[in-house]
Amino acid sequence: MNTTVDTIVAPDSRKACQAAADVLRDTVRAAVASVGGASLAISGGATPRGMHRLLARPPYVAAIPWGRLHLFWADERLVGYEDPASNYGAARADFIGSLPQAPGGVHPVPVHGDGKAMALLYEEEIGKHFRQRDHLEPDFDGVFLGLGSDGHTASLFPASPVLSEQRRWTAAVRGGEPDVERVTLTYAILNRARRIVFLVTGESKAAVVRHVLTDASPVLPAQRIRPHAGRMTWVLDRAAAAMLENID
């Protein structure tokens, strides 16, 4: 693998969310300048929502070429979009519904059905999108992820059979909080991304951040996120980075 890893440490969670929003803006602009469009996968959770709420405000709302951007989700709970647990529903409330220009495409995970069927439908949606752009395999310009205290990311949970999936881009899984059926992207597609961004804040995450970034044994799901020919950026606040050495 040829993965470039860099770390950004912000003084607090607000500044970390701003730094992640800067990376998102720059990722979209670079892709649009290079190939005319951008495709991102984003995540849910409290910390990503802090970043999402910035996107519909200055300076980001005017700096991102929304009409050239297609949005996907790294994972989703199989609940209605109006449910407070819906990742798409939260993103719609936090920024998508407030944008002066609609994104070029918004591709939420289908949620009204069996998990395996919904995963297959989403895989088909992803494949269709990238084939229309003459990509034989999907390669997101950016994937924005969070990190659970147990080392999970997206809905890739420790000891889940989904961790062994090498062919399918999506999978059905159950777990997390709330403990419901979900659809998640798998390593087979995540590690094809041009850039992976982890946004992690808070002292409760310091131990797992240290484990993921310094333990050579890839025992936690997040440790197996390694874009094959891309870049990985960790955006942390100082509390989440507290157990790392040589971090200014």
NUSE-233118 format. One line per field, with one value per residue: residue number from 0; residue in three letters; chain; x, y, z of N, C-alpha, C in turn. Coordinates in Angstrom, 1 decimal. Example, Ala and Ser with C-alpha at 12.3 -4.5 7.8 and 13.67 -1.06 7.14 Angstrom:
BEGIN
seq	(0;1)
type	(ala;ser)
mol	(A;A)
nx	(13.2;12.8)
ny	(-5.7;-2.2)
nz	(7.8;7.1)
cax	(12.3;13.7)
cay	(-4.5;-1.1)
caz	(7.8;7.1)
cx	(13.2;12.9)
cy	(-3.3;0.0)
cz	(7.8;7.9)
This chain:
BEGIN
seq	(0;1;2;3;4;5;6;7;8;9;10;11;12;13;14;15;16;17;18;19;20;21;22;23;24;25;26;27;28;29;30;31;32;33;34;35;36;37;38;39;40;41;42;43;44;45;46;47;48;49;50;51;52;53;54;55;56;57;58;59;60;61;62;63;64;65;66;67;68;69;70;71;72;73;74;75;76;77;78;79;80;81;82;83;84;85;86;87;88;89;90;91;92;93;94;95;96;97;98;99;100;101;102;103;104;105;106;107;108;109;110;111;112;113;114;115;116;117;118;119;120;121;122;123;124;125;126;127;128;129;130;131;132;133;134;135;136;137;138;139;140;141;142;143;144;145;146;147;148;149;150;151;152;153;154;155;156;157;158;159;160;161;162;163;164;165;166;167;168;169;170;171;172;173;174;175;176;177;178;179;180;181;182;183;184;185;186;187;188;189;190;191;192;193;194;195;196;197;198;199;200;201;202;203;204;205;206;207;208;209;210;211;212;213;214;215;216;217;218;219;220;221;222;223;224;225;226;227;228;229;230;231;232;233;234;235;236;237;238;239;240;241;242;243;244;245;246;247)
type	(met;asn;thr;thr;val;asp;thr;ile;val;ala;pro;asp;ser;arg;lys;ala;cys;gln;ala;ala;ala;asp;val;leu;arg;asp;thr;val;arg;ala;ala;val;ala;ser;val;gly;gly;ala;ser;leu;ala;ile;ser;gly;gly;ala;thr;pro;arg;gly;met;his;arg;leu;leu;ala;arg;pro;pro;tyr;val;ala;ala;ile;pro;trp;gly;arg;leu;his;leu;phe;trp;ala;asp;glu;arg;leu;val;gly;tyr;glu;asp;pro;ala;ser;asn;tyr;gly;ala;ala;arg;ala;asp;phe;ile;gly;ser;leu;pro;gln;ala;pro;gly;gly;val;his;pro;val;pro;val;his;gly;asp;gly;lys;ala;met;ala;leu;leu;tyr;glu;glu;glu;ile;gly;lys;his;phe;arg;gln;arg;asp;his;leu;glu;pro;asp;phe;asp;gly;val;phe;leu;gly;leu;gly;ser;asp;gly;his;thr;ala;ser;leu;phe;pro;ala;ser;pro;val;leu;ser;glu;gln;arg;arg;trp;thr;ala;ala;val;arg;gly;gly;glu;pro;asp;val;glu;arg;val;thr;leu;thr;tyr;ala;ile;leu;asn;arg;ala;arg;arg;ile;val;phe;leu;val;thr;gly;glu;ser;lys;ala;ala;val;val;arg;his;val;leu;thr;asp;ala;ser;pro;val;leu;pro;ala;gln;arg;ile;arg;pro;his;ala;gly;arg;met;thr;trp;val;leu;asp;arg;ala;ala;ala;ala;met;leu;glu;asn;ile;asp)
mol	(A;A;A;A;A;A;A;A;A;A;A;A;A;A;A;A;A;A;A;A;A;A;A;A;A;A;A;A;A;A;A;A;A;A;A;A;A;A;A;A;A;A;A;A;A;A;A;A;A;A;A;A;A;A;A;A;A;A;A;A;A;A;A;A;A;A;A;A;A;A;A;A;A;A;A;A;A;A;A;A;A;A;A;A;A;A;A;A;A;A;A;A;A;A;A;A;A;A;A;A;A;A;A;A;A;A;A;A;A;A;A;A;A;A;A;A;A;A;A;A;A;A;A;A;A;A;A;A;A;A;A;A;A;A;A;A;A;A;A;A;A;A;A;A;A;A;A;A;A;A;A;A;A;A;A;A;A;A;A;A;A;A;A;A;A;A;A;A;A;A;A;A;A;A;A;A;A;A;A;A;A;A;A;A;A;A;A;A;A;A;A;A;A;A;A;A;A;A;A;A;A;A;A;A;A;A;A;A;A;A;A;A;A;A;A;A;A;A;A;A;A;A;A;A;A;A;A;A;A;A;A;A;A;A;A;A;A;A;A;A;A;A;A;A;A;A;A;A)
nx	(0.8;0.3;0.0;-0.5;-0.2;-1.5;-1.7;-3.8;-4.0;-6.2;-7.0;-9.4;-12.7;-14.4;-12.7;-11.5;-13.7;-13.9;-11.5;-11.8;-13.9;-12.6;-10.9;-12.7;-13.9;-11.6;-11.0;-13.3;-13.1;-10.7;-11.2;-13.2;-11.9;-10.1;-11.5;-14.0;-16.1;-17.2;-17.2;-18.4;-18.4;-20.1;-20.4;-22.5;-23.3;-22.4;-20.0;-19.3;-21.6;-21.1;-19.2;-20.8;-22.8;-21.4;-21.2;-23.3;-23.0;-21.3;-17.7;-18.0;-20.3;-20.4;-18.0;-17.8;-18.4;-21.3;-23.2;-21.7;-21.2;-21.6;-23.2;-22.8;-23.4;-21.4;-22.4;-25.6;-28.4;-31.2;-33.7;-36.5;-36.1;-36.9;-36.5;-34.8;-32.4;-31.4;-28.8;-28.8;-31.1;-30.2;-28.1;-29.5;-31.1;-29.0;-27.4;-27.9;-30.6;-30.5;-29.0;-28.2;-28.0;-28.8;-27.0;-25.2;-26.0;-27.7;-27.5;-28.9;-28.8;-31.1;-33.8;-36.1;-36.7;-35.5;-32.2;-30.1;-31.2;-31.4;-28.7;-27.7;-29.2;-28.1;-25.4;-25.8;-26.7;-24.4;-22.5;-23.8;-23.6;-20.7;-20.1;-21.3;-19.5;-17.5;-15.9;-14.7;-14.5;-15.6;-14.3;-14.2;-13.8;-13.4;-13.8;-15.5;-15.1;-16.0;-15.0;-15.5;-15.5;-14.9;-13.3;-14.6;-15.6;-17.6;-20.1;-18.6;-18.0;-16.2;-15.3;-17.3;-18.7;-18.7;-16.3;-14.6;-15.4;-14.5;-15.3;-17.9;-19.2;-20.9;-22.7;-25.0;-25.5;-25.8;-25.9;-24.2;-25.3;-28.3;-29.1;-29.6;-30.6;-28.4;-26.8;-23.6;-20.7;-18.0;-14.6;-13.7;-14.6;-14.1;-11.3;-10.5;-10.8;-9.8;-9.1;-9.2;-10.8;-10.6;-12.4;-12.1;-13.0;-12.6;-11.8;-12.6;-12.0;-9.3;-7.7;-8.4;-7.7;-4.9;-4.4;-5.3;-3.6;-1.0;-0.5;0.8;-0.5;-3.3;-6.0;-8.3;-11.3;-11.0;-8.3;-7.8;-8.6;-7.1;-6.4;-5.6;-4.0;-4.0;-4.7;-4.6;-6.1;-6.0;-8.1;-8.0;-9.0;-7.3;-7.8;-8.5;-6.1;-4.4;-3.0;-1.1;2.3;4.8;3.1;2.3)
ny	(-1.2;2.3;4.6;7.8;9.4;11.9;14.1;16.3;18.5;20.2;22.9;22.6;21.1;22.5;23.9;21.7;20.6;22.7;22.5;20.0;20.6;22.4;20.6;19.0;21.0;21.6;19.2;18.7;20.9;20.4;18.0;18.8;20.7;19.0;16.8;17.7;17.1;15.8;13.2;12.2;10.3;10.5;10.5;9.7;10.7;12.5;14.1;14.4;15.8;18.3;19.3;19.1;21.1;23.4;23.6;24.7;27.4;30.6;30.5;28.4;27.6;29.2;28.5;26.0;24.0;23.1;22.1;20.4;18.3;15.0;13.3;10.6;8.0;6.6;4.8;3.6;3.6;1.4;2.9;5.1;8.2;10.4;9.7;10.3;8.9;8.6;8.9;10.1;11.7;13.5;14.8;16.1;17.9;19.3;20.5;20.0;20.6;23.3;24.5;27.0;26.1;23.1;20.0;18.2;15.6;13.6;10.8;8.9;6.0;3.4;2.5;1.2;-1.8;-5.2;-5.8;-7.0;-6.7;-4.0;-3.2;-4.4;-2.8;-0.3;-0.7;-1.1;1.4;2.9;1.8;2.4;5.2;5.6;4.3;5.9;7.9;6.8;5.1;2.1;0.8;1.9;4.9;7.0;10.5;11.5;10.2;10.6;9.9;8.7;7.7;5.1;4.4;1.7;1.2;0.9;2.0;3.7;1.4;-0.8;-3.1;-4.4;-7.8;-8.4;-10.4;-9.0;-7.7;-9.3;-9.2;-9.1;-8.6;-7.5;-4.1;-3.1;-3.9;-5.7;-5.2;-5.6;-3.8;-1.5;1.7;3.2;-0.4;-1.6;-2.8;-2.2;-0.7;-0.8;0.7;-1.3;-2.5;-3.1;-1.0;1.3;1.4;2.0;4.7;8.0;9.8;9.5;10.7;11.0;12.3;13.1;13.7;14.7;13.6;11.1;9.5;9.3;7.1;5.1;6.3;6.5;3.7;2.9;4.5;3.8;1.1;-1.7;-4.0;-4.8;-4.9;-3.6;-2.4;0.2;0.3;-1.0;0.5;1.7;3.5;2.3;3.7;6.3;9.1;9.6;11.3;12.4;14.2;15.8;16.9;18.5;17.1;14.5;13.8;13.5;11.3;10.7;10.7;13.2;15.1;18.3)
nz	(0.0;-0.6;1.3;2.4;5.5;7.6;10.4;12.0;14.7;16.6;18.8;20.2;20.2;18.5;16.8;15.6;14.2;12.3;11.0;9.8;8.1;6.5;5.2;3.8;2.1;0.5;-0.6;-2.2;-4.0;-5.3;-6.6;-8.3;-9.9;-11.1;-12.4;-12.8;-11.1;-7.8;-5.5;-2.4;0.7;3.7;7.3;10.2;13.6;16.7;16.6;13.7;13.1;14.1;12.3;10.0;10.4;10.0;7.2;5.8;6.3;6.1;5.9;4.2;2.8;0.5;-0.7;-1.5;-4.3;-4.7;-6.6;-8.1;-6.6;-5.3;-2.8;-0.6;1.9;4.6;6.3;7.6;9.7;9.7;9.8;9.6;7.7;9.1;11.6;14.7;14.8;12.3;10.0;7.4;7.7;9.8;8.5;6.5;8.0;9.2;7.2;4.4;3.7;4.0;2.1;-0.4;-3.0;-4.4;-3.8;-6.4;-6.5;-4.2;-2.3;-0.3;1.9;1.1;3.2;3.8;4.2;4.1;5.5;4.0;1.4;1.2;1.4;-1.0;-2.9;-2.4;-3.1;-5.8;-6.5;-6.0;-7.7;-10.2;-10.2;-10.3;-12.7;-14.6;-14.6;-15.9;-14.4;-13.6;-11.1;-7.9;-6.6;-4.2;-3.8;-1.3;2.0;4.9;8.2;11.5;14.9;17.1;20.6;21.0;18.8;16.4;13.1;10.6;10.2;11.0;13.1;16.0;15.8;14.0;11.3;8.9;8.7;7.3;4.7;1.4;-1.2;-1.7;-1.8;0.0;3.1;5.2;8.7;12.2;15.2;17.5;18.8;18.5;19.0;16.1;12.9;10.2;7.3;5.9;4.4;3.1;3.7;1.2;-0.5;0.9;1.2;-1.3;-1.7;-2.5;-0.5;3.0;5.8;9.2;11.9;15.1;18.5;21.9;25.3;26.0;23.8;23.6;24.4;22.5;20.1;20.4;20.4;17.8;16.2;16.9;17.6;16.2;15.6;13.7;15.2;15.7;14.1;12.8;12.4;10.1;8.0;5.3;2.8;-0.4;-2.4;-1.6;0.5;4.0;6.6;9.9;12.0;14.9;18.2;20.9;23.2;22.4;21.3;23.4;24.4;22.6;21.5;20.7;19.5;18.7)
cax	(0.0;1.1;-0.9;0.1;-1.0;-1.1;-2.5;-4.1;-4.5;-6.8;-7.0;-10.7;-13.6;-15.0;-11.6;-11.4;-14.7;-13.6;-10.4;-12.3;-14.7;-11.6;-10.4;-13.9;-13.9;-10.5;-11.2;-14.3;-12.6;-9.6;-11.8;-14.0;-10.9;-9.4;-12.3;-15.3;-17.1;-16.7;-18.1;-18.0;-19.2;-20.0;-20.9;-23.3;-22.7;-22.3;-18.8;-19.5;-22.6;-20.5;-18.7;-21.9;-23.5;-20.6;-21.1;-24.3;-22.7;-20.0;-17.4;-18.0;-21.4;-20.1;-16.7;-18.0;-19.2;-22.3;-23.8;-20.8;-20.9;-22.5;-23.1;-23.2;-23.2;-20.6;-23.3;-26.9;-29.3;-32.4;-34.8;-37.0;-35.3;-37.4;-36.1;-33.6;-31.2;-31.1;-27.7;-29.2;-32.0;-29.5;-27.4;-30.5;-31.4;-27.8;-26.9;-28.4;-31.8;-30.3;-28.1;-28.9;-27.9;-28.8;-25.9;-25.5;-26.7;-27.8;-27.7;-29.1;-29.0;-32.5;-33.9;-37.4;-36.7;-34.5;-30.9;-29.3;-31.7;-31.0;-27.3;-27.6;-29.7;-27.1;-24.3;-26.2;-26.7;-23.0;-22.0;-24.3;-23.0;-19.4;-20.1;-21.7;-18.3;-16.5;-15.1;-15.0;-14.7;-15.9;-13.2;-14.6;-12.7;-13.2;-14.7;-15.3;-15.4;-15.7;-14.3;-16.1;-14.6;-14.5;-12.5;-15.4;-15.8;-18.8;-20.7;-17.7;-17.9;-15.3;-15.7;-18.4;-18.3;-18.5;-14.9;-13.9;-15.9;-13.5;-15.8;-19.0;-19.0;-21.8;-23.1;-25.9;-24.9;-26.6;-25.1;-24.1;-26.3;-29.1;-28.8;-30.6;-30.0;-27.7;-26.0;-22.3;-19.7;-17.0;-13.2;-13.5;-14.8;-13.5;-9.9;-10.3;-11.0;-8.6;-8.8;-10.0;-10.6;-11.2;-12.7;-12.3;-12.8;-12.9;-10.9;-13.0;-11.5;-7.8;-7.1;-8.6;-6.9;-3.5;-4.3;-5.4;-2.5;0.4;-0.4;1.1;-1.4;-4.6;-7.1;-9.6;-11.8;-10.5;-6.9;-7.8;-8.8;-5.8;-6.6;-4.5;-3.2;-4.6;-4.2;-5.5;-5.9;-6.7;-8.3;-8.2;-8.8;-6.2;-8.2;-8.4;-4.7;-3.7;-2.1;-0.1;3.6;5.3;2.1;2.3)
cay	(0.0;3.6;5.5;9.0;9.6;13.1;14.4;17.7;18.6;21.5;23.2;22.2;20.4;23.5;24.1;20.4;20.6;23.7;21.9;18.9;21.3;22.9;19.5;18.7;22.0;21.5;17.9;18.9;21.8;19.8;17.0;19.5;21.3;17.9;16.0;18.3;16.7;15.2;12.2;12.0;9.6;11.1;9.7;10.4;10.8;13.8;14.9;14.8;16.8;19.6;19.7;19.3;22.3;24.5;23.6;25.6;28.7;31.2;30.7;27.1;27.5;29.8;28.1;24.6;23.9;22.1;21.5;19.4;17.3;13.9;12.8;9.3;7.8;5.5;3.8;4.1;2.7;1.1;3.6;6.2;9.3;11.3;9.2;11.0;8.0;8.5;9.7;11.0;12.7;14.5;15.6;16.9;18.9;20.1;21.3;19.7;21.3;24.8;25.0;27.8;25.3;21.7;19.2;17.6;14.3;13.1;9.4;8.2;4.5;3.0;2.0;0.5;-3.2;-6.1;-5.2;-7.5;-6.2;-2.6;-3.2;-4.6;-1.7;0.8;-1.1;-0.9;2.9;3.4;1.3;3.2;6.6;5.7;3.9;7.1;8.7;6.0;4.4;0.6;0.6;3.2;5.5;8.2;11.5;11.6;9.5;11.2;8.9;8.9;6.6;4.7;4.0;0.3;1.1;0.8;3.1;3.4;0.3;-1.9;-3.3;-5.5;-9.2;-8.6;-11.1;-8.0;-7.3;-10.2;-9.1;-8.6;-8.4;-6.6;-2.8;-2.8;-5.1;-5.5;-5.6;-5.2;-3.4;-0.1;2.4;2.1;-1.7;-1.8;-3.2;-1.2;-0.9;-0.1;0.4;-2.2;-2.2;-3.2;0.2;2.4;1.5;2.5;6.1;8.9;10.4;9.1;11.7;10.7;13.4;12.5;14.7;14.3;12.8;9.7;8.8;9.4;5.8;4.3;7.0;6.0;2.3;2.9;5.1;3.4;-0.3;-2.3;-5.1;-4.2;-5.7;-2.8;-2.2;1.4;0.2;-1.6;1.6;2.1;3.6;1.7;4.6;7.6;9.9;9.5;12.5;12.4;15.5;15.5;18.0;18.2;16.1;13.2;13.5;13.6;10.2;10.6;11.4;14.1;15.9;19.7)
caz	(0.0;-0.6;2.0;3.1;6.7;8.3;11.6;12.4;16.1;16.9;20.3;20.9;19.2;17.5;15.8;14.9;13.2;11.3;10.3;9.0;7.1;5.5;4.4;2.9;1.0;-0.3;-1.3;-3.3;-5.0;-6.0;-7.5;-9.4;-10.8;-11.8;-13.2;-13.1;-10.1;-6.6;-4.8;-1.0;1.6;5.0;8.4;11.2;14.9;17.2;16.1;12.4;12.9;14.4;11.0;9.0;10.6;9.4;5.8;5.3;6.8;5.6;4.5;3.5;1.9;-0.8;-1.2;-2.0;-5.6;-4.4;-7.8;-8.7;-5.5;-5.0;-1.4;-0.2;3.3;4.9;6.9;7.9;10.5;8.9;10.4;8.7;7.6;10.1;12.9;15.2;14.6;10.8;9.6;6.4;8.3;10.5;7.6;5.8;8.9;9.6;6.1;3.0;3.5;4.1;1.1;-1.4;-4.2;-4.0;-4.3;-7.7;-6.2;-2.8;-2.4;1.0;1.9;1.2;4.6;4.0;3.8;4.7;5.5;2.8;0.2;1.2;1.1;-2.4;-3.6;-2.3;-3.9;-7.2;-6.7;-6.0;-9.0;-11.3;-10.2;-10.8;-14.1;-15.3;-14.7;-16.6;-13.4;-13.5;-9.7;-7.2;-5.8;-3.6;-3.7;0.1;2.9;6.2;9.2;13.0;15.6;18.3;21.7;20.8;17.6;15.2;12.3;9.9;11.0;11.0;14.6;16.4;15.7;13.0;10.1;7.8;8.6;6.4;3.4;0.5;-2.6;-1.8;-1.3;1.1;3.8;6.3;9.9;13.3;16.3;17.8;19.6;19.0;18.4;15.1;11.6;9.5;6.1;6.0;3.4;3.6;3.4;-0.3;-1.2;1.7;1.0;-2.7;-1.7;-2.7;0.8;4.1;6.9;10.5;12.8;16.5;19.5;23.3;26.0;26.0;22.6;23.6;24.4;21.3;19.1;20.6;20.0;16.4;15.5;17.4;17.7;14.9;15.3;13.3;15.8;15.7;12.7;12.2;12.0;8.7;7.0;4.7;1.3;-1.1;-3.1;-1.3;1.7;5.2;7.5;11.2;12.6;16.4;19.1;21.8;24.2;21.7;20.9;24.6;24.7;21.5;21.7;19.6;18.8;19.2)
cx	(0.9;0.2;-0.1;-0.8;-0.5;-2.1;-2.6;-4.6;-5.0;-6.9;-8.3;-11.6;-14.2;-13.9;-11.4;-12.4;-14.4;-12.4;-10.9;-13.2;-13.7;-11.1;-11.5;-13.9;-12.8;-10.5;-12.1;-13.7;-11.6;-10.2;-12.5;-13.0;-10.2;-10.3;-13.7;-16.4;-16.4;-17.7;-17.5;-18.9;-19.0;-20.6;-21.8;-22.6;-22.6;-21.2;-19.0;-20.6;-22.1;-19.9;-19.8;-22.6;-22.7;-20.8;-22.2;-24.1;-21.5;-18.9;-17.6;-19.2;-21.2;-18.8;-16.8;-18.9;-20.3;-22.9;-23.0;-20.5;-22.0;-22.2;-23.6;-23.0;-22.3;-21.3;-24.6;-27.7;-30.6;-33.6;-35.3;-36.1;-35.7;-37.0;-34.8;-32.3;-30.7;-29.9;-28.0;-30.1;-31.3;-28.7;-28.3;-30.9;-30.2;-27.3;-27.5;-29.7;-31.7;-29.5;-28.8;-28.9;-27.9;-27.5;-26.3;-26.2;-26.6;-28.3;-27.8;-29.2;-30.5;-32.7;-35.2;-37.4;-35.7;-33.1;-30.1;-29.8;-31.4;-29.6;-27.0;-28.1;-28.7;-25.9;-24.6;-26.2;-25.3;-22.3;-22.5;-23.7;-21.6;-19.2;-20.4;-20.5;-17.2;-15.5;-15.5;-15.3;-14.9;-14.6;-13.6;-13.5;-12.4;-14.2;-14.4;-15.9;-15.3;-15.1;-15.0;-15.1;-14.1;-13.7;-13.3;-15.4;-16.9;-19.6;-19.9;-17.3;-16.9;-16.0;-16.9;-17.9;-18.1;-17.1;-14.1;-14.4;-14.9;-14.0;-16.9;-18.6;-19.8;-22.2;-24.1;-25.3;-25.9;-25.6;-25.1;-25.2;-27.0;-28.8;-29.9;-29.8;-29.5;-27.2;-24.7;-21.6;-18.6;-15.6;-13.0;-13.7;-14.1;-12.0;-9.5;-10.4;-9.7;-8.1;-9.7;-9.7;-11.3;-11.3;-13.0;-12.0;-13.1;-12.0;-11.3;-12.5;-10.0;-7.2;-7.2;-7.8;-5.5;-3.4;-4.3;-4.1;-1.1;0.6;-0.2;0.2;-2.8;-5.8;-8.4;-10.0;-11.2;-9.1;-6.8;-8.3;-7.5;-6.1;-5.4;-3.5;-3.7;-4.0;-5.2;-5.1;-6.7;-6.8;-8.8;-8.3;-7.7;-6.5;-8.1;-7.0;-3.8;-2.7;-1.1;1.2;4.0;4.2;2.0;0.9)
cy	(1.2;4.6;6.6;9.3;11.0;13.4;15.9;17.7;20.0;21.7;22.7;21.6;21.3;23.7;22.8;20.3;21.6;23.1;20.8;19.5;21.9;21.8;19.1;19.7;21.8;20.3;18.1;19.8;21.2;18.8;17.7;20.1;20.2;17.2;16.5;17.9;16.0;14.3;12.0;11.1;10.2;10.2;10.5;10.4;12.3;14.6;15.3;15.8;18.2;20.1;20.0;20.7;23.6;24.7;24.5;27.1;29.3;30.7;29.5;27.1;28.1;29.2;26.7;24.6;22.8;21.4;20.5;18.2;16.3;13.4;11.4;9.1;6.5;4.4;4.4;3.1;2.6;1.6;4.6;7.4;10.4;10.9;9.9;10.2;8.0;9.4;10.6;12.1;13.8;15.4;16.6;18.1;19.9;21.0;21.2;20.6;22.8;25.3;25.9;27.1;23.9;21.0;18.6;16.2;14.0;11.7;8.7;6.7;4.2;2.2;1.2;-0.9;-4.0;-5.6;-5.7;-6.9;-4.7;-2.4;-3.4;-3.4;-0.5;0.5;-0.8;0.6;3.4;3.0;2.1;4.6;6.6;5.2;5.1;8.1;7.9;5.4;3.0;0.2;1.9;3.6;6.9;9.2;11.7;10.8;10.1;10.3;9.4;7.7;6.3;4.3;2.6;0.1;0.9;2.1;2.7;2.5;-1.0;-2.2;-4.4;-6.8;-9.4;-9.4;-10.2;-7.6;-8.2;-10.1;-8.4;-8.2;-7.4;-5.2;-2.4;-4.0;-4.7;-6.0;-5.1;-4.9;-1.9;0.4;3.4;0.8;-2.0;-2.4;-2.0;-1.6;-0.1;-0.3;-0.5;-1.8;-2.2;-1.9;1.4;2.5;1.8;4.0;6.9;9.5;9.9;10.2;11.2;12.0;12.8;13.6;14.1;13.4;11.3;8.8;8.7;8.0;5.0;5.0;6.5;4.6;2.2;3.4;4.6;1.9;-1.0;-3.5;-4.6;-5.0;-4.9;-2.5;-0.9;1.3;-0.4;-0.7;2.1;2.3;3.2;2.7;6.0;8.2;9.7;10.6;12.2;13.8;15.3;16.8;17.6;17.1;14.7;12.8;13.4;12.5;9.9;11.3;12.2;14.7;17.3;20.2)
cz	(0.0;0.0;2.7;4.3;7.3;9.4;11.8;13.8;16.3;18.4;21.0;19.8;18.2;16.4;15.0;13.8;12.0;10.4;9.3;7.8;6.0;4.6;3.4;1.8;0.0;-1.2;-2.5;-4.4;-5.9;-7.0;-8.6;-10.4;-11.6;-12.8;-13.4;-12.0;-8.9;-6.1;-3.4;-0.3;3.0;6.0;9.3;12.6;15.4;16.7;14.7;12.2;13.2;13.1;10.0;9.1;10.1;7.9;5.1;5.7;6.1;6.5;3.6;2.4;0.5;-1.5;-1.7;-3.2;-5.4;-5.6;-8.5;-7.7;-5.4;-3.6;-1.2;1.3;3.6;5.6;7.3;8.8;9.7;9.7;9.4;8.8;8.6;11.5;13.4;15.0;13.2;10.5;8.4;6.9;9.0;9.6;6.8;6.7;9.2;8.5;4.8;2.8;3.6;3.0;0.1;-2.8;-3.8;-4.5;-5.7;-7.6;-4.7;-2.8;-1.0;0.9;2.0;2.5;4.8;3.4;4.5;4.5;4.3;1.5;0.1;0.8;-0.4;-3.3;-3.6;-3.1;-5.4;-7.5;-6.8;-7.3;-10.2;-11.4;-10.8;-12.3;-15.0;-15.5;-15.2;-15.6;-13.3;-12.0;-9.0;-6.4;-5.4;-3.5;-2.2;0.9;4.3;7.3;10.6;13.6;16.9;19.4;21.7;19.5;16.4;14.4;11.2;10.8;11.0;12.5;14.9;16.3;14.7;11.8;8.9;7.6;7.6;4.9;2.5;-0.9;-2.6;-1.2;-0.1;1.8;4.9;7.6;11.0;14.5;16.6;18.7;18.7;18.3;17.4;13.8;10.9;8.1;6.2;4.7;4.0;3.2;1.9;-1.0;-0.4;1.4;-0.5;-2.7;-1.9;-1.4;1.8;5.2;8.1;11.3;14.1;17.5;20.9;24.0;26.1;24.8;22.6;23.6;23.1;20.1;19.2;20.1;18.5;15.7;15.8;17.5;16.4;14.6;14.9;13.8;15.8;14.3;12.1;11.8;10.6;7.6;6.5;3.2;0.5;-1.8;-2.9;0.0;2.8;6.2;8.8;11.7;14.0;17.1;20.1;22.8;23.6;21.4;22.2;24.9;23.6;21.8;20.4;18.8;19.5;19.5)
